Amino acid sequence: MTKSGEENYPKPIGGWLLIYVLTLLVSAALYGMGTINVFGQFMSEFKEWNSMLIIINIGTIVKLFTSALIFYLLITKANVTPKIIIGYELFCILIRLISLSDVIFRYHVMPNSYYVSMFFGLVSVVWILYFLKSKRIKETFVN
């Protein structure tokens, strides 16, 4: 029992957490399409791949499977979910940095997607802070 006399049941998924779930679904769909594209390129252009490109593509596949795992954990409201999401968002930032550095070092130019990558990196940082500090998260994942 809590101080107010209510039992400590998990809250339903809602608020900002619902927005995260929706963005996760969109991201998983995009990672899925990227994975299909990667396999097509892998078969036809394998000789042109370098180690950075392989790391980036493996990262995309890992993000696809991790987002499916997170979606399952969100449904079950497992208490480990926020930690997995924080790790996932940190991994997404790492892959973005690797991707940007690959273009910068190979071509000595700032890629066109630099600002988009920085924006999504900032969004990942915001989600990490949300999952670390939110009272709603603590109330949703109380197992």
C-alpha positions as semicolon CSV with decimal commas, in nm:
position;residue;x (nm);y (nm);z (nm)
1;M;0,000;0,000;0,000
2;T;0,116;0,352;-0,072
3;K;0,077;0,647;0,159
4;S;-0,258;0,738;0,011
5;G;-0,394;0,388;0,074
6;E;-0,385;0,279;-0,292
7;E;-0,206;-0,033;-0,406
8;N;0,101;0,015;-0,622
9;Y;-0,029;-0,108;-0,960
10;P;0,145;-0,008;-1,281
11;K;-0,010;0,281;-1,469
12;P;-0,122;0,218;-1,826
13;I;0,097;0,337;-2,109
14;G;0,001;0,695;-2,186
15;G;0,125;1,051;-2,204
16;W;0,475;1,096;-2,343
17;L;0,534;0,723;-2,317
18;L;0,263;0,668;-2,579
19;I;0,445;0,910;-2,810
20;Y;0,763;0,708;-2,757
21;V;0,579;0,387;-2,849
22;L;0,449;0,545;-3,170
23;T;0,792;0,676;-3,270
24;L;0,938;0,334;-3,191
25;L;0,689;0,171;-3,428
26;V;0,779;0,414;-3,706
27;S;1,151;0,363;-3,640
28;A;1,111;-0,015;-3,645
29;A;0,934;0,007;-3,981
30;L;1,215;0,224;-4,120
31;Y;1,482;-0,010;-3,980
32;G;1,295;-0,300;-4,139
33;M;1,299;-0,130;-4,478
34;G;1,667;-0,044;-4,427
35;T;1,744;-0,406;-4,343
36;I;1,572;-0,528;-4,659
37;N;1,768;-0,268;-4,858
38;V;2,093;-0,377;-4,692
39;F;2,045;-0,740;-4,794
40;G;1,980;-0,632;-5,153
41;Q;2,298;-0,424;-5,159
42;F;2,493;-0,696;-4,983
43;M;2,426;-0,942;-5,264
44;S;2,497;-0,702;-5,551
45;E;2,773;-0,469;-5,424
46;F;2,966;-0,664;-5,162
47;K;3,308;-0,567;-5,305
48;E;3,235;-0,196;-5,246
49;W;3,162;-0,238;-4,874
50;N;3,412;-0,118;-4,618
51;S;3,431;-0,197;-4,249
52;M;3,242;0,121;-4,146
53;L;2,957;0,042;-4,382
54;I;2,936;-0,310;-4,244
55;I;2,926;-0,175;-3,885
56;I;2,652;0,074;-3,976
57;N;2,443;-0,194;-4,146
58;I;2,486;-0,439;-3,859
59;G;2,383;-0,152;-3,630
60;T;2,064;-0,108;-3,834
61;I;1,981;-0,477;-3,800
62;V;2,053;-0,468;-3,425
63;K;1,826;-0,162;-3,390
64;L;1,547;-0,347;-3,574
65;F;1,557;-0,645;-3,339
66;T;1,607;-0,430;-3,031
67;S;1,305;-0,215;-3,116
68;A;1,097;-0,533;-3,149
69;L;1,224;-0,644;-2,806
70;I;1,143;-0,303;-2,657
71;F;0,794;-0,312;-2,802
72;Y;0,739;-0,652;-2,637
73;L;0,881;-0,525;-2,306
74;L;0,654;-0,219;-2,321
75;I;0,351;-0,443;-2,363
76;T;0,454;-0,660;-2,069
77;K;0,565;-0,356;-1,864
78;A;0,877;-0,535;-1,747
79;N;1,073;-0,329;-1,496
80;V;1,392;-0,362;-1,704
81;T;1,229;-0,179;-1,999
82;P;1,353;0,175;-1,916
83;K;1,713;0,051;-1,887
84;I;1,690;-0,132;-2,220
85;I;1,541;0,179;-2,383
86;I;1,822;0,397;-2,247
87;G;2,079;0,151;-2,384
88;Y;1,896;0,144;-2,718
89;E;1,894;0,524;-2,744
90;L;2,265;0,539;-2,656
91;F;2,332;0,276;-2,924
92;C;2,134;0,486;-3,177
93;I;2,350;0,789;-3,093
94;L;2,666;0,580;-3,136
95;I;2,557;0,451;-3,479
96;R;2,472;0,808;-3,589
97;L;2,817;0,927;-3,481
98;I;2,987;0,638;-3,661
99;S;2,785;0,709;-3,975
100;L;2,868;1,082;-3,970
101;S;3,236;1,022;-3,897
102;D;3,255;0,771;-4,184
103;V;3,133;1,031;-4,434
104;I;3,348;1,309;-4,287
105;F;3,669;1,104;-4,285
106;R;3,621;0,936;-4,623
107;Y;3,500;1,235;-4,823
108;H;3,626;1,528;-4,610
109;V;3,288;1,699;-4,629
110;M;3,003;1,756;-4,390
111;P;2,715;1,530;-4,501
112;N;2,382;1,680;-4,601
113;S;2,217;1,483;-4,323
114;Y;2,438;1,637;-4,052
115;Y;2,166;1,858;-3,902
116;V;1,904;1,584;-3,925
117;S;2,139;1,343;-3,745
118;M;2,214;1,602;-3,478
119;F;1,842;1,665;-3,431
120;F;1,766;1,295;-3,385
121;G;2,067;1,262;-3,155
122;L;1,921;1,542;-2,944
123;V;1,581;1,368;-2,948
124;S;1,752;1,052;-2,820
125;V;1,913;1,251;-2,537
126;V;1,571;1,394;-2,444
127;W;1,421;1,043;-2,435
128;I;1,710;0,920;-2,220
129;L;1,650;1,202;-1,972
130;Y;1,276;1,129;-1,977
131;F;1,331;0,761;-1,897
132;L;1,578;0,849;-1,622
133;K;1,374;1,122;-1,450
134;S;1,005;1,068;-1,526
135;K;0,770;0,989;-1,241
136;R;0,533;0,836;-1,498
137;I;0,799;0,585;-1,602
138;K;0,857;0,483;-1,242
139;E;0,483;0,435;-1,193
140;T;0,437;0,239;-1,517
141;F;0,725;-0,006;-1,467
142;V;0,693;-0,095;-1,096
143;N;0,740;-0,474;-1,109
